[in-house]
Amino acid sequence: MATRVTLRAGSASLHWHGSRHGQPSVIADVSKNMSPLRQLILISSLLFACPAFGEADPAFFATLKGSLGFPFGTYHTIEGWRCDTGKVGTRTLMVDTIDGKPLDKIIHIWIENISYPGLPGNERIVLKGYESGKFVGTPDLPTEENKKWEASQLTFQFRSYFVPTTIVSPHGLQYENPPQKNES
């Protein structure tokens, strides 16, 4: 939920609101005739209202939930079968169990970092890891910018995916880029 603060000092105003992505957004309208005292009040208000200006609040990200129903970055064991219906590729898993608990409804999720040709189609898959996400597709761009980019079949959207840290089964499944051991 966004917070909005509006401060007015004569002909100057400062609007601050926390965006839905946790980054503060600030809009300041300052008059050229503003007294030094009012400028100081405006700057102090900005610093007070945005103590972590430019930094996201870590507590905010703990509340963002992925398609698995848990906060992003939470470690889980997921189980299921490769999805073969529709245009989903060979890395979409139909998750039917999370942490040993069967789900009431199957959840489809993309699996990152799995080598070609992807997930096997006839074996149960068990992975340990965490959910993350990224933006995919091409955003709406001005006409002159659209000419520079190849058209994308995807609309600009957020896509969550699962990052396996351990492949439990099947035994032949491999990482595209194996995790590196921490030597410290």
Buried (B, 14 or more C-beta within 10 A) or exposed (E): EEEEBEBEBEEBBBBBBBEEEBBBEEEBEBEEEBEEEBBEBBEEBBEEBBEEEEEBBEEBEEEBEBBBEBBBEBEBBBBBBBBEEEEBEBBBBBBBBBEEEEBEEEBBBBBBBBEEEBBBEEBBBBBBBBBEBEEBEBEEEEEEEEEEEEEEEEEEEEEBBBBBEEBBEEEEBEEEEEEEEEEE
